[in-house]
Amino acid sequence: MPNAEKCPIPYPWFTTGVLAAGAAYVVARQVKRLQSKQNDPQSAALAEIKRLANTYGLDIEGGVVRRSSSRFCLGVEHGDYNGTELFGVGTDRYIWMAYKPNASKRVRLYSANFPEDGVIEFDVGKVPPARSPEVADTWARFPYGVDYILNQNGYKTHQGFDAVVVGNIPGGGMSRSASLTLNLLLTVLELNKFQLKEDFQTIELAQAVENVYIGSPCGQLDQIMIYYAKAGMGTHYTPSTKNIAHVPLGKGGEELRVVGLDTGTVRPGLEKSTYVVRREECDSFVKILQKEGFGVKALADVNDEATFAKVMDTFHSETPCGPARVHAAMFERLSYIYHAQRRFYQMMKAWTEGDIAEVGRIFREDGHGLRDDYKISGPELESMCDIVRTVPGVLGERMLGGGDKGAAGALVLASAVDAVKTAVQTAYPLCHPEFVDKYAVHVCKVVDGIVVLHGVV
């Protein structure tokens, strides 16, 4: 809990989260090492990959590097598993993985971000069972999970490879796990020469790695926003048709900057966070609504005023007893989804028209809903938001991603970027001195999600 006497901002509501302090330190150190060469973090990453390959005897020379991006969700955060449309951009915080097939069925991988795990080794098709306790706290659950899910779906892996992974994505909020999963999945598909039936199956398989093998109940927002990301464009996903559309920011939006506010904290997996509780609440409330005669399959189906009012009368009336008392918290989750959906279409219109002030206003309002109705934020995330909200030229700010820990985000005028950095550097260490050497401000470009690099290792 921050020191109220030293923290120069009001201390807001927060949700208790979980912090893996050792992992937080390692990730923050790796991120700052790569970003110390601000002009060319990719060259720094590639140099680190080569150094680590030599150190640990991994043969990647002459191999390929796959780069997968992070993502910045503009709406609807937590909407994927509730059935809403989605919109976001790929951002230039990455995972780089250099890989090369070997002459065996042995997979050997090393991650610079998790040095305590050493070299991960296994034979293809022979990984621990899903949700095994012995791999729950190691990053090896991701390559294990990719191999497991592919084999479970009829894609029998047979090709071993060596690989080194380096990343500078913050440890929560910008979809590091989805980026890693996609990178590994695409690599194994390529090396084994597997052809999927349709492109969207990539998203479904990546989600299955986290849902089935790891036990993380994530939706598809992160995978979609990374896999389909295009430079300079927003990605709009419609779940009813699985349609992907790329939407340019309208004229007048040239001054918009996307800023990630890394709190220095790390959430150790969605499966160990408040996210699990919120998803269970939403799924349970859908079943309750169905029993009451509401024809819904997801909370997003409560999308008109009349239905919302009827649900409110049933479950949120001011009676001293009855279902309202039992389901008030669930109704708050619905309230966020309902209002976020209505804001979504306003935001899309503003984006296409280049009305970045309106985009920012809606982003900020979504943040209030995530904090107060969905109750998925955290103390460090809200400290970051409170700090940057005081800076002229900040159009909007809120928590990002699964919640509890990780990164917040802000939409900022280009002219205000330096002031944002100064404000965070001044105030955040006073609020949270325990993260003084771990936090960071990421001014991001909107980039392609997946890029393959040849001839660089």
The 8 nearest C-alpha neighbors of each residue, nearest first, counted from 0:
[[1, 2, 378, 431, 3, 430, 379, 10],
 [2, 0, 430, 431, 3, 6, 432, 10],
 [1, 3, 5, 4, 6, 430, 0, 431],
 [4, 2, 6, 5, 1, 10, 430, 7],
 [5, 3, 2, 6, 7, 1, 430, 429],
 [4, 6, 2, 3, 429, 7, 430, 1],
 [5, 7, 430, 429, 3, 8, 4, 2],
 [8, 6, 5, 426, 9, 430, 429, 4],
 [9, 7, 6, 10, 385, 386, 382, 426],
 [10, 8, 11, 7, 385, 6, 3, 382],
 [9, 11, 8, 12, 382, 3, 378, 6],
 [12, 10, 9, 13, 381, 378, 382, 385],
 [13, 11, 10, 14, 378, 370, 371, 377],
 [12, 14, 377, 378, 376, 11, 15, 381],
 [13, 15, 377, 376, 16, 375, 403, 374],
 [14, 16, 13, 377, 403, 17, 273, 378],
 [17, 15, 403, 14, 272, 404, 18, 377],
 [16, 18, 266, 19, 272, 15, 267, 403],
 [19, 17, 20, 265, 266, 264, 16, 267],
 [18, 20, 22, 21, 23, 267, 265, 17],
 [19, 21, 23, 22, 18, 24, 265, 264],
 [20, 22, 24, 23, 19, 25, 26, 18],
 [23, 21, 25, 24, 19, 20, 26, 265],
 [24, 22, 20, 265, 26, 21, 25, 264],
 [23, 25, 27, 21, 22, 26, 28, 20],
 [26, 24, 28, 22, 27, 23, 29, 112],
 [27, 25, 29, 23, 28, 112, 24, 22],
 [28, 26, 437, 30, 24, 29, 25, 23],
 [27, 29, 25, 31, 26, 30, 24, 32],
 [30, 28, 32, 26, 27, 31, 25, 112],
 [31, 29, 167, 27, 33, 32, 28, 26],
 [30, 32, 34, 28, 33, 29, 35, 27],
 [33, 31, 29, 35, 30, 34, 28, 36],
 [34, 32, 30, 40, 31, 35, 43, 36],
 [33, 35, 31, 36, 37, 32, 40, 30],
 [34, 36, 32, 37, 33, 31, 40, 30],
 [37, 35, 34, 38, 40, 39, 33, 43],
 [36, 38, 34, 35, 39, 40, 33, 43],
 [37, 39, 36, 40, 34, 35, 41, 42],
 [38, 40, 41, 42, 37, 36, 43, 34],
 [41, 39, 43, 33, 42, 36, 34, 37],
 [42, 40, 44, 43, 39, 45, 33, 95],
 [41, 43, 45, 44, 40, 39, 46, 47],
 [42, 44, 40, 46, 41, 45, 33, 47],
 [45, 43, 41, 47, 42, 46, 40, 48],
 [44, 46, 48, 42, 47, 43, 41, 49],
 [47, 45, 43, 49, 48, 44, 42, 50],
 [46, 48, 50, 44, 45, 49, 51, 43],
 [47, 49, 45, 51, 46, 50, 163, 52],
 [50, 48, 52, 46, 47, 51, 53, 45],
 [51, 49, 47, 53, 48, 52, 54, 46],
 [50, 52, 54, 48, 53, 49, 55, 47],
 [51, 53, 57, 49, 55, 54, 50, 56],
 [54, 52, 56, 50, 51, 55, 49, 57],
 [53, 55, 51, 52, 56, 50, 57, 49],
 [54, 56, 52, 53, 57, 51, 118, 109],
 [57, 55, 53, 52, 54, 58, 51, 59],
 [58, 56, 52, 55, 161, 59, 53, 162],
 [57, 59, 60, 161, 56, 52, 99, 162],
 [58, 60, 99, 62, 98, 57, 61, 161],
 [61, 59, 62, 456, 58, 99, 49, 98],
 [60, 62, 456, 59, 454, 63, 99, 455],
 [63, 61, 99, 59, 60, 98, 456, 97],
 [62, 64, 453, 97, 98, 452, 99, 65],
 [65, 63, 97, 452, 96, 451, 98, 66],
 [64, 66, 451, 96, 95, 450, 452, 97],
 [67, 65, 95, 450, 94, 449, 451, 64],
 [68, 66, 449, 94, 93, 448, 178, 182],
 [69, 67, 93, 448, 92, 91, 90, 225],
 [68, 70, 90, 173, 92, 174, 89, 93],
 [69, 71, 89, 173, 90, 88, 225, 224],
 [72, 70, 88, 87, 173, 89, 73, 90],
 [73, 71, 87, 74, 86, 70, 76, 88],
 [74, 72, 87, 86, 71, 75, 362, 76],
 [75, 73, 76, 86, 72, 85, 343, 87],
 [74, 76, 78, 85, 77, 339, 73, 83],
 [75, 77, 74, 78, 72, 400, 73, 399],
 [78, 76, 79, 75, 80, 81, 401, 400],
 [77, 79, 75, 81, 83, 76, 80, 82],
 [80, 78, 81, 218, 82, 220, 77, 83],
 [79, 81, 218, 82, 78, 77, 217, 278],
 [80, 82, 78, 79, 297, 298, 299, 83],
 [83, 81, 299, 79, 80, 297, 78, 298],
 [84, 82, 78, 299, 79, 81, 85, 75],
 [83, 85, 237, 236, 238, 82, 75, 86],
 [86, 84, 236, 75, 74, 235, 83, 237],
 [87, 85, 235, 74, 234, 73, 72, 236],
 [86, 88, 72, 73, 233, 234, 71, 224],
 [89, 87, 233, 71, 70, 228, 234, 224],
 [88, 90, 70, 228, 446, 445, 448, 225],
 [91, 89, 445, 69, 70, 446, 444, 443],
 [92, 90, 444, 443, 68, 93, 446, 69],
 [93, 91, 168, 69, 167, 68, 90, 94],
 [94, 92, 68, 67, 166, 168, 167, 69],
 [93, 95, 166, 67, 66, 165, 96, 68],
 [96, 94, 66, 165, 164, 65, 166, 93],
 [95, 97, 164, 65, 64, 163, 98, 66],
 [98, 96, 64, 162, 163, 63, 59, 65],
 [99, 97, 162, 59, 161, 63, 62, 96],
 [98, 100, 62, 59, 160, 161, 101, 63],
 [101, 99, 160, 159, 161, 98, 102, 190],
 [100, 102, 160, 103, 159, 99, 161, 158],
 [101, 103, 100, 159, 104, 158, 160, 105],
 [104, 102, 159, 105, 101, 158, 160, 106],
 [103, 105, 159, 158, 122, 123, 157, 106],
 [104, 106, 122, 159, 103, 121, 123, 107],
 [107, 105, 159, 160, 121, 120, 161, 122],
 [106, 108, 120, 161, 119, 160, 162, 118],
 [109, 107, 162, 119, 118, 163, 161, 120],
 [108, 110, 118, 163, 164, 119, 117, 162],
 [111, 109, 164, 112, 113, 163, 165, 114],
 [110, 112, 165, 113, 114, 164, 109, 29],
 [111, 113, 110, 26, 114, 29, 25, 165],
 [112, 114, 110, 115, 111, 116, 25, 138],
 [115, 113, 116, 117, 111, 112, 110, 109],
 [114, 116, 113, 117, 112, 137, 118, 22],
 [117, 115, 114, 113, 118, 137, 119, 138],
 [116, 118, 114, 115, 119, 109, 113, 110],
 [119, 117, 109, 108, 120, 107, 116, 55],
 [118, 120, 108, 107, 109, 117, 139, 121],
 [121, 119, 107, 106, 118, 108, 105, 122],
 [120, 122, 106, 105, 123, 126, 125, 107],
 [121, 123, 105, 125, 104, 106, 124, 120],
 [124, 122, 125, 104, 156, 157, 105, 121],
 [123, 125, 156, 126, 122, 146, 150, 147],
 [126, 124, 123, 122, 121, 127, 147, 146],
 [125, 127, 143, 124, 128, 147, 121, 123],
 [126, 128, 131, 129, 125, 143, 134, 130],
 [129, 127, 131, 130, 126, 212, 147, 143],
 [128, 130, 212, 131, 213, 127, 211, 144],
 [131, 129, 213, 212, 214, 132, 128, 135],
 [130, 132, 133, 129, 128, 134, 135, 127],
 [133, 131, 135, 134, 130, 136, 129, 128],
 [132, 134, 131, 135, 136, 137, 127, 130],
 [135, 133, 137, 132, 136, 140, 131, 139],
 [136, 134, 132, 133, 137, 131, 140, 130],
 [137, 135, 134, 138, 133, 132, 140, 267],
 [138, 136, 139, 134, 135, 140, 116, 113],
 [137, 139, 140, 141, 136, 113, 116, 134],
 [140, 138, 137, 141, 142, 143, 119, 134],
 [139, 141, 143, 138, 144, 134, 142, 137],
 [140, 142, 144, 139, 143, 138, 180, 145],
 [143, 141, 145, 144, 139, 140, 146, 183],
 [144, 142, 140, 146, 141, 145, 126, 139],
 [143, 145, 141, 147, 208, 142, 212, 146],
 [144, 146, 142, 148, 147, 143, 184, 208],
 [145, 147, 143, 149, 144, 148, 150, 142],
 [146, 148, 144, 150, 145, 149, 143, 151],
 [149, 147, 151, 145, 150, 146, 144, 208],
 [150, 148, 154, 152, 146, 151, 147, 145],
 [149, 151, 155, 154, 153, 152, 147, 148],
 [150, 152, 148, 149, 153, 147, 154, 155],
 [153, 151, 149, 150, 154, 148, 155, 147],
 [154, 152, 150, 151, 155, 149, 148, 156],
 [153, 155, 150, 149, 152, 156, 193, 151],
 [156, 154, 150, 153, 157, 149, 124, 151],
 [155, 157, 123, 154, 158, 124, 191, 150],
 [156, 158, 104, 123, 155, 191, 159, 124],
 [159, 157, 104, 191, 156, 190, 160, 103],
 [158, 160, 104, 105, 106, 103, 101, 100],
 [161, 159, 100, 101, 106, 99, 107, 162],
 [160, 162, 107, 99, 98, 57, 108, 106],
 [161, 163, 98, 108, 97, 107, 59, 109],
 [162, 164, 109, 97, 96, 108, 110, 48],
 [165, 163, 96, 110, 95, 109, 111, 97],
 [166, 164, 111, 95, 94, 110, 44, 112],
 [165, 167, 94, 93, 168, 95, 164, 112],
 [166, 168, 30, 93, 92, 169, 94, 29],
 [169, 167, 92, 93, 175, 166, 170, 69],
 [170, 168, 171, 261, 167, 173, 405, 406],
 [169, 171, 265, 405, 168, 175, 266, 26],
 [170, 172, 405, 169, 266, 173, 406, 265],
 [171, 173, 400, 399, 406, 405, 174, 401],
 [174, 172, 70, 69, 171, 175, 71, 400],
 [175, 173, 177, 176, 172, 69, 221, 70],
 [174, 176, 178, 177, 168, 173, 179, 69],
 [177, 175, 179, 178, 174, 180, 268, 141],
 [178, 176, 180, 174, 179, 175, 222, 221],
 [179, 177, 175, 181, 176, 180, 67, 182],
 [178, 180, 182, 176, 177, 181, 175, 183],
 [181, 179, 177, 183, 182, 178, 184, 205],
 [182, 180, 184, 178, 183, 179, 185, 205],
 [181, 183, 179, 180, 185, 184, 67, 178],
 [184, 182, 186, 180, 181, 185, 179, 187],
 [183, 185, 181, 187, 186, 182, 145, 180],
 [186, 184, 188, 182, 187, 183, 181, 189],
 [185, 187, 183, 189, 184, 188, 190, 182],
 [186, 188, 190, 184, 189, 185, 191, 183],
 [189, 187, 193, 185, 191, 186, 190, 192],
 [190, 188, 192, 186, 187, 191, 185, 193],
 [191, 189, 187, 192, 188, 186, 158, 100],
 [190, 192, 188, 189, 193, 158, 187, 156],
 [193, 191, 189, 190, 188, 194, 187, 158],
 [194, 192, 188, 191, 189, 195, 154, 190],
 [193, 195, 192, 196, 188, 189, 197, 191],
 [194, 196, 197, 193, 200, 198, 201, 188],
 [197, 195, 194, 198, 200, 199, 201, 193],
 [198, 196, 195, 199, 200, 201, 194, 202],
 [197, 199, 200, 201, 195, 196, 202, 194],
 [200, 198, 201, 202, 197, 203, 241, 196],
 [201, 199, 203, 202, 198, 197, 204, 195],
 [200, 202, 199, 204, 203, 198, 205, 195],
 [203, 201, 205, 200, 199, 204, 222, 206],
 [202, 204, 200, 206, 205, 201, 207, 199],
 [203, 205, 207, 201, 206, 202, 200, 208],
 [206, 204, 202, 208, 207, 203, 181, 180],
 [205, 207, 203, 204, 209, 208, 210, 202],
 [208, 206, 210, 204, 211, 209, 205, 203],
 [209, 207, 144, 212, 205, 206, 211, 210],
 [208, 210, 213, 215, 207, 206, 212, 211],
 [211, 209, 207, 214, 215, 216, 208, 206],
 [210, 212, 207, 214, 208, 209, 213, 129],
 [213, 211, 129, 208, 144, 130, 214, 209],
 [212, 214, 209, 130, 215, 211, 210, 208],
 [215, 213, 210, 211, 212, 209, 270, 130],
 [214, 216, 270, 210, 209, 269, 217, 213],
 [217, 215, 210, 214, 270, 275, 218, 209],
 [218, 216, 215, 210, 219, 209, 206, 269],
 [217, 219, 80, 79, 220, 216, 206, 221],
 [218, 220, 222, 221, 79, 223, 206, 217],
 [221, 219, 223, 79, 222, 218, 224, 85],
 [222, 220, 224, 223, 219, 174, 177, 225],
 [221, 223, 225, 219, 177, 224, 220, 226],
 [224, 222, 226, 220, 225, 221, 227, 219],
 [223, 225, 221, 222, 228, 227, 226, 87],
 [226, 224, 448, 228, 222, 223, 89, 227],
 [227, 225, 448, 223, 228, 222, 224, 449],
 [226, 228, 225, 223, 224, 448, 229, 234],
 [229, 227, 448, 447, 89, 225, 224, 226],
 [230, 228, 447, 232, 446, 231, 448, 227],
 [446, 229, 231, 447, 445, 232, 228, 89],
 [230, 232, 445, 446, 229, 247, 233, 248],
 [233, 231, 247, 246, 229, 230, 245, 234],
 [232, 234, 88, 246, 87, 245, 247, 235],
 [233, 235, 245, 86, 87, 244, 88, 228],
 [236, 234, 86, 244, 85, 243, 245, 233],
 [235, 237, 243, 85, 84, 242, 238, 86],
 [236, 238, 84, 242, 241, 239, 240, 235],
 [239, 237, 241, 240, 84, 236, 82, 242],
 [240, 238, 237, 241, 242, 82, 84, 83],
 [239, 241, 242, 238, 237, 236, 243, 84],
 [242, 240, 238, 237, 239, 243, 236, 199],
 [241, 243, 240, 237, 236, 244, 238, 239],
 [242, 244, 236, 235, 241, 234, 245, 237],
 [245, 243, 235, 234, 246, 242, 236, 233],
 [244, 246, 234, 233, 232, 235, 247, 243],
 [245, 247, 233, 232, 234, 244, 248, 235],
 [248, 246, 232, 249, 233, 351, 245, 231],
 [247, 249, 351, 350, 353, 252, 246, 232],
 [250, 248, 353, 351, 352, 252, 247, 350],
 [251, 249, 353, 252, 352, 248, 253, 351],
 [250, 252, 353, 253, 249, 354, 254, 352],
 [251, 253, 353, 254, 250, 255, 355, 249],
 [252, 254, 255, 251, 250, 353, 248, 256],
 [255, 253, 413, 412, 252, 256, 251, 414],
 [256, 254, 412, 253, 252, 411, 413, 410],
 [255, 257, 411, 413, 410, 412, 258, 254],
 [256, 258, 410, 443, 442, 409, 411, 255],
 [259, 257, 442, 409, 441, 408, 443, 410],
 [258, 260, 408, 441, 440, 407, 261, 442],
 [261, 259, 440, 407, 406, 408, 262, 439],
 [260, 262, 406, 439, 438, 263, 405, 259],
 [263, 261, 438, 264, 406, 405, 379, 260],
 [264, 262, 438, 437, 261, 434, 27, 23],
 [265, 263, 405, 262, 404, 23, 18, 266],
 [264, 266, 170, 23, 405, 404, 18, 171],
 [265, 267, 404, 268, 171, 18, 405, 17],
 [268, 266, 265, 19, 271, 18, 269, 17],
 [269, 267, 270, 271, 266, 272, 215, 176],
 [270, 268, 272, 271, 215, 274, 401, 275],
 [269, 271, 215, 268, 272, 214, 275, 216],
 [272, 270, 269, 268, 267, 273, 275, 17],
 [271, 273, 269, 274, 270, 275, 16, 17],
 [274, 272, 276, 275, 277, 375, 403, 16],
 [273, 275, 277, 272, 276, 401, 269, 278],
 [276, 274, 278, 273, 277, 272, 270, 279],
 [275, 277, 279, 273, 274, 278, 280, 272],
 [278, 276, 280, 274, 279, 275, 281, 273],
 [277, 279, 281, 275, 280, 276, 282, 274],
 [278, 280, 282, 276, 277, 281, 283, 275],
 [281, 279, 277, 283, 278, 282, 284, 329],
 [282, 280, 284, 278, 283, 279, 277, 285],
 [281, 283, 279, 285, 284, 280, 278, 286],
 [284, 282, 280, 286, 285, 281, 279, 287],
 [283, 285, 287, 281, 286, 282, 280, 288],
 [284, 286, 288, 282, 283, 287, 297, 289],
 [287, 285, 289, 283, 284, 288, 290, 282],
 [286, 288, 284, 290, 289, 285, 283, 291],
 [289, 287, 291, 285, 293, 290, 286, 284],
 [288, 290, 293, 286, 292, 291, 287, 294],
 [289, 291, 287, 292, 288, 286, 293, 285],
 [292, 290, 288, 289, 293, 287, 286, 294],
 [293, 291, 289, 290, 294, 288, 295, 287],
 [292, 294, 289, 288, 295, 291, 290, 306],
 [295, 293, 289, 292, 296, 288, 300, 301],
 [296, 294, 300, 297, 293, 289, 285, 298],
 [295, 297, 285, 300, 294, 298, 289, 299],
 [298, 296, 299, 81, 300, 295, 82, 285],
 [297, 299, 300, 81, 301, 333, 285, 82],
 [300, 298, 82, 301, 297, 83, 81, 302],
 [299, 301, 298, 302, 295, 297, 296, 82],
 [302, 300, 299, 298, 307, 306, 303, 337],
 [301, 303, 300, 337, 299, 304, 307, 306],
 [304, 302, 305, 306, 301, 307, 337, 300],
 [303, 305, 307, 306, 308, 302, 301, 309],
 [304, 306, 308, 307, 303, 309, 310, 302],
 [307, 305, 309, 308, 304, 303, 301, 310],
 [306, 308, 304, 310, 309, 305, 301, 311],
 [309, 307, 311, 305, 306, 310, 304, 312],
 [308, 310, 306, 312, 311, 307, 305, 313],
 [311, 309, 313, 307, 308, 312, 314, 306],
 [310, 312, 315, 308, 314, 309, 313, 307],
 [313, 311, 309, 316, 310, 315, 314, 308],
 [314, 312, 310, 311, 315, 309, 316, 323],
 [313, 315, 323, 311, 322, 312, 310, 316],
 [314, 316, 323, 311, 327, 312, 313, 317],
 [317, 315, 312, 318, 323, 314, 313, 311],
 [316, 318, 315, 319, 323, 324, 320, 312],
 [317, 319, 320, 316, 321, 323, 324, 315],
 [320, 318, 317, 321, 324, 323, 316, 322],
 [321, 319, 318, 324, 322, 323, 325, 317],
 [320, 322, 323, 324, 325, 318, 319, 314],
 [321, 323, 325, 324, 314, 326, 320, 313],
 [324, 322, 314, 315, 326, 325, 327, 321],
 [323, 325, 322, 327, 326, 320, 321, 319],
 [324, 326, 322, 323, 327, 321, 328, 314],
 [325, 327, 329, 323, 328, 324, 322, 314],
 [328, 326, 330, 329, 323, 324, 315, 325],
 [329, 327, 331, 330, 326, 332, 325, 372],
 [330, 328, 332, 326, 331, 327, 280, 284],
 [329, 331, 333, 327, 332, 328, 334, 326],
 [332, 330, 334, 372, 328, 329, 333, 335],
 [333, 331, 373, 329, 330, 335, 334, 372],
 [334, 332, 330, 336, 331, 335, 337, 298],
 [335, 333, 331, 337, 332, 336, 330, 338],
 [334, 336, 332, 333, 338, 368, 337, 372],
 [337, 335, 339, 333, 334, 338, 340, 332],
 [338, 336, 334, 340, 335, 339, 333, 302],
 [337, 339, 341, 340, 335, 336, 334, 342],
 [340, 338, 342, 336, 341, 337, 335, 343],
 [341, 339, 343, 338, 337, 342, 336, 83],
 [340, 342, 338, 343, 339, 344, 337, 345],
 [341, 343, 339, 345, 340, 344, 346, 338],
 [344, 342, 340, 346, 341, 345, 339, 347],
 [343, 345, 347, 346, 342, 341, 348, 340],
 [346, 344, 342, 348, 343, 347, 349, 341],
 [345, 347, 349, 343, 344, 358, 348, 350],
 [348, 346, 344, 350, 349, 345, 343, 351],
 [347, 349, 345, 351, 346, 350, 344, 352],
 [348, 350, 354, 346, 352, 347, 351, 358],
 [351, 349, 347, 353, 352, 248, 348, 346],
 [350, 352, 249, 248, 348, 353, 349, 347],
 [353, 351, 249, 349, 350, 354, 348, 250],
 [249, 354, 352, 252, 251, 250, 350, 351],
 [355, 353, 349, 352, 356, 357, 350, 358],
 [354, 356, 358, 357, 353, 252, 359, 350],
 [355, 357, 359, 358, 354, 394, 360, 395],
 [358, 356, 360, 359, 355, 354, 349, 361],
 [359, 357, 355, 346, 361, 356, 360, 349],
 [360, 358, 395, 394, 362, 356, 357, 361],
 [359, 361, 357, 363, 362, 358, 395, 356],
 [360, 362, 364, 363, 358, 359, 365, 357],
 [361, 363, 359, 365, 360, 395, 364, 358],
 [364, 362, 395, 366, 396, 360, 361, 365],
 [365, 363, 361, 367, 366, 362, 360, 368],
 [366, 364, 368, 362, 363, 367, 361, 369],
 [367, 365, 397, 363, 369, 364, 368, 370],
 [366, 368, 370, 364, 365, 369, 371, 363],
 [369, 367, 365, 372, 371, 366, 370, 335],
 [370, 368, 373, 366, 367, 374, 371, 372],
 [369, 371, 374, 367, 376, 368, 375, 373],
 [370, 372, 368, 374, 369, 367, 373, 12],
 [373, 371, 331, 368, 374, 335, 332, 369],
 [372, 374, 369, 332, 375, 371, 370, 335],
 [375, 373, 370, 371, 372, 369, 376, 14],
 [374, 376, 402, 373, 369, 370, 403, 14],
 [377, 375, 402, 403, 370, 14, 374, 13],
 [376, 378, 403, 13, 14, 380, 379, 404],
 [379, 377, 13, 381, 380, 382, 14, 11],
 [380, 378, 382, 381, 377, 262, 383, 404],
 [381, 379, 377, 383, 382, 378, 407, 398],
 [380, 382, 384, 378, 383, 379, 385, 377],
 [383, 381, 379, 385, 384, 380, 378, 386],
 [382, 384, 386, 380, 381, 385, 387, 379],
 [383, 385, 381, 382, 386, 387, 396, 397],
 [386, 384, 382, 388, 383, 387, 381, 8],
 [387, 385, 383, 384, 388, 389, 382, 423],
 [386, 388, 389, 390, 384, 385, 419, 383],
 [389, 387, 385, 390, 386, 384, 393, 396],
 [388, 390, 387, 386, 391, 385, 393, 422],
 [389, 391, 387, 388, 393, 392, 419, 418],
 [392, 390, 393, 389, 415, 388, 394, 418],
 [391, 393, 415, 412, 411, 394, 390, 414],
 [394, 392, 411, 391, 395, 390, 410, 388],
 [395, 393, 359, 410, 411, 356, 392, 360],
 [394, 396, 359, 363, 410, 362, 360, 409],
 [395, 397, 409, 363, 408, 384, 362, 410],
 [398, 396, 366, 408, 407, 384, 363, 399],
 [397, 399, 407, 380, 408, 376, 366, 406],
 [400, 398, 172, 407, 406, 408, 397, 402],
 [401, 399, 172, 402, 173, 171, 76, 398],
 [400, 402, 274, 172, 269, 399, 403, 171],
 [401, 403, 376, 375, 400, 404, 274, 399],
 [402, 404, 377, 16, 376, 375, 14, 15],
 [405, 403, 266, 264, 402, 265, 377, 171],
 [406, 404, 171, 265, 264, 172, 170, 262],
 [407, 405, 261, 172, 260, 262, 171, 399],
 [406, 408, 398, 260, 399, 380, 397, 259],
 [409, 407, 259, 260, 396, 397, 258, 398],
 [408, 410, 396, 258, 395, 411, 257, 259],
 [411, 409, 257, 395, 394, 256, 359, 393],
 [410, 412, 393, 256, 394, 255, 392, 409],
 [413, 411, 255, 392, 415, 414, 254, 256],
 [412, 414, 254, 415, 416, 256, 255, 411],
 [413, 415, 412, 416, 392, 417, 254, 411],
 [416, 414, 392, 418, 412, 413, 417, 419],
 [415, 417, 419, 418, 413, 414, 420, 411],
 [418, 416, 420, 419, 415, 421, 414, 413],
 [417, 419, 421, 415, 420, 416, 422, 390],
 [420, 418, 416, 422, 417, 421, 387, 423],
 [421, 419, 417, 423, 418, 422, 424, 416],
 [420, 422, 418, 424, 419, 423, 425, 417],
 [421, 423, 419, 425, 420, 424, 426, 418],
 [424, 422, 427, 420, 426, 425, 421, 419],
 [425, 423, 421, 422, 426, 420, 427, 428],
 [424, 426, 422, 423, 421, 427, 428, 429],
 [427, 425, 423, 429, 428, 424, 422, 7],
 [426, 428, 430, 423, 429, 431, 424, 425],
 [429, 427, 432, 435, 431, 430, 426, 425],
 [430, 428, 6, 427, 426, 431, 432, 5],
 [431, 429, 6, 427, 1, 428, 2, 432],
 [430, 432, 428, 1, 433, 429, 434, 427],
 [433, 431, 428, 435, 434, 429, 430, 427],
 [432, 434, 431, 435, 428, 436, 437, 430],
 [435, 433, 437, 432, 436, 263, 431, 438],
 [434, 436, 432, 428, 437, 433, 438, 431],
 [437, 435, 434, 438, 263, 27, 433, 28],
 [436, 438, 263, 27, 434, 435, 24, 439],
 [439, 437, 263, 262, 261, 434, 436, 435],
 [440, 438, 261, 260, 441, 437, 262, 263],
 [439, 441, 260, 259, 261, 442, 420, 258],
 [442, 440, 259, 258, 443, 260, 439, 261],
 [443, 441, 258, 257, 259, 440, 256, 444],
 [444, 442, 257, 91, 90, 258, 441, 445],
 [443, 445, 91, 90, 446, 442, 257, 256],
 [446, 444, 90, 231, 230, 89, 88, 443],
 [230, 447, 445, 89, 90, 229, 444, 91],
 [448, 446, 229, 230, 228, 449, 89, 450],
 [447, 449, 228, 225, 68, 226, 89, 67],
 [450, 448, 67, 66, 447, 226, 68, 451],
 [449, 451, 66, 65, 452, 67, 448, 447],
 [452, 450, 65, 64, 66, 453, 449, 63],
 [453, 451, 64, 63, 65, 450, 455, 454],
 [454, 452, 63, 455, 64, 451, 62, 456],
 [453, 455, 456, 61, 452, 63, 62, 64],
 [454, 456, 453, 452, 64, 45, 63, 61],
 [455, 60, 61, 454, 62, 49, 59, 45]]
